[in-house]
């Protein structure tokens, strides 16, 4: 069973399962298709966080986020006159993390070769694929920037003077696109694996193993022609969202040093299940904190469709997101055990009253210094920042200067053997930074989530990862992985997953019902992305929540923005349950109607 944010990714992943591949082969195949068909949401130069549950083994987190480069520091960026890391351009780039992470997954838990899993992506890159309206709209919005400041992006994404689509260029409104540069890169990488012998030199005459071929491709990416092209391009100056031209600081040494890692997940028991999330270098534990607080309330306060439930959940989200902004990071200082403790949850639960609180209230932890940014967060009006997305758009919005507010993709897979994965790839959007000619992709901008101020858990520091919003979820029931889910949405990812989990684990909904039900999120905490604004007491709700509930929330003091009925979130989910009477497993999947492109498939 497969569920993802694009139908071609889901169908490609399902084809792998039907041909004998496992869930991890399928996820890699689907993800590389997402690079082709959702280029405004994810690209090869981006990053990845996944929770991987091999059948019969303990789930682990696949961490595909590179750290800040050696040349990135608060002091060096401040010397450029910057107060925030730009939201677009080369200064916000780390080494690409997702490519190596997908290959690490394929090597350690897959069964197919690289050339086989990327065959689906190559097909669409070379023979064409249908363009989503949202892709066309993204290209339209950034066309002036491409033309005036990013000519390599204009060459890749805009029609040339003759309008020759055979070269892989098309206008934003064209029905079919091609990606010849990226296809050529994939073929060169595949050839590097085919040529490699076990010693990594290519001179041995013995046949290499699948694992050795995959590692040879990883080396070619990090130290070969890909790394050489990235390092050379990053050293040139390009316009970014500061309004000035800057070169990047990413070097060949940064690229060579990076490799994806396996990590232990954070965990919380809730209503008979264990919820697994990536660690505090992501926002993932905020979902666990929310569940820990809500677990102390009666069930009537856990219904997202009711006034009391929506109010309680929104107030809980404000508290845990304030904690996320204050405590989470990759510097080793996050007191996660304390934040997830029953005692701390009880303290935070007691701060929730009948009225909405617009303040930003991180909690205090004994023995730990609370460190907050001294500047950089501005209160936005009720409609939010004009440079950012309108409420409920769910897609990156790009201004003329290249400012981008990111979204992402999701793919979840479970197979007949019981392997399960929830993966959230993102970054390297076509509008993130200038297109790298000859490679066919651009770099990501995850460093925009760091602060140019010393002493914070998320300060810009060489060798430390920026705190990412990527946040897949795995539910374990009776000792077995039972649900894998996740969603695009930046700061909203865990906020949108929370009502889904409450409906599944408390409300008794099935997967599809839980995904279809109306949702909401808070905008009261400072955003993780540039320019980091907040709307005190703000909340965005789908209109399907109902006029009576929405008015009651306003009466409680919530600053409500009503969004379209099917506008918030694009959660994908797969599940695995046991049929005790027959001694068999039952696989399920659900697709999200929001965005009109999610797809669940299985047989």
Secondary structure as GFF3:
##gff-version 3
##sequence-region A 1 603
A	DSSP	beta_strand	2	4	.	.	.	ID=ss1
A	DSSP	alpha_helix	7	18	.	.	.	ID=ss2
A	DSSP	alpha_helix	23	37	.	.	.	ID=ss3
A	DSSP	beta_strand	47	53	.	.	.	ID=ss4
A	DSSP	beta_strand	60	64	.	.	.	ID=ss5
A	DSSP	alpha_helix	74	78	.	.	.	ID=ss6
A	DSSP	three_ten_helix	90	92	.	.	.	ID=ss7
A	DSSP	alpha_helix	98	109	.	.	.	ID=ss8
A	DSSP	alpha_helix	114	117	.	.	.	ID=ss9
A	DSSP	alpha_helix	119	127	.	.	.	ID=ss10
A	DSSP	beta_strand	129	130	.	.	.	ID=ss11
A	DSSP	alpha_helix	133	148	.	.	.	ID=ss12
A	DSSP	alpha_helix	151	157	.	.	.	ID=ss13
A	DSSP	three_ten_helix	165	167	.	.	.	ID=ss14
A	DSSP	beta_strand	176	177	.	.	.	ID=ss15
A	DSSP	alpha_helix	180	195	.	.	.	ID=ss16
A	DSSP	alpha_helix	210	223	.	.	.	ID=ss17
A	DSSP	alpha_helix	225	234	.	.	.	ID=ss18
A	DSSP	beta_strand	237	239	.	.	.	ID=ss19
A	DSSP	beta_strand	245	247	.	.	.	ID=ss20
A	DSSP	alpha_helix	252	257	.	.	.	ID=ss21
A	DSSP	beta_strand	261	263	.	.	.	ID=ss22
A	DSSP	beta_strand	266	270	.	.	.	ID=ss23
A	DSSP	beta_strand	273	277	.	.	.	ID=ss24
A	DSSP	alpha_helix	285	294	.	.	.	ID=ss25
A	DSSP	three_ten_helix	299	301	.	.	.	ID=ss26
A	DSSP	alpha_helix	307	327	.	.	.	ID=ss27
A	DSSP	alpha_helix	336	339	.	.	.	ID=ss28
A	DSSP	alpha_helix	342	349	.	.	.	ID=ss29
A	DSSP	beta_strand	378	379	.	.	.	ID=ss30
A	DSSP	beta_strand	397	398	.	.	.	ID=ss31
A	DSSP	beta_strand	404	405	.	.	.	ID=ss32
A	DSSP	beta_strand	411	414	.	.	.	ID=ss33
A	DSSP	beta_strand	420	426	.	.	.	ID=ss34
A	DSSP	three_ten_helix	446	449	.	.	.	ID=ss35
A	DSSP	beta_strand	473	477	.	.	.	ID=ss36
A	DSSP	beta_strand	480	486	.	.	.	ID=ss37
A	DSSP	three_ten_helix	490	492	.	.	.	ID=ss38
A	DSSP	alpha_helix	493	505	.	.	.	ID=ss39
A	DSSP	alpha_helix	511	516	.	.	.	ID=ss40
A	DSSP	beta_strand	520	522	.	.	.	ID=ss41
A	DSSP	beta_strand	533	534	.	.	.	ID=ss42
A	DSSP	beta_strand	538	542	.	.	.	ID=ss43
A	DSSP	three_ten_helix	543	545	.	.	.	ID=ss44
A	DSSP	alpha_helix	547	555	.	.	.	ID=ss45
A	DSSP	beta_strand	559	563	.	.	.	ID=ss46
A	DSSP	beta_strand	572	579	.	.	.	ID=ss47
A	DSSP	beta_strand	584	590	.	.	.	ID=ss48
A	DSSP	beta_strand	599	601	.	.	.	ID=ss49
###
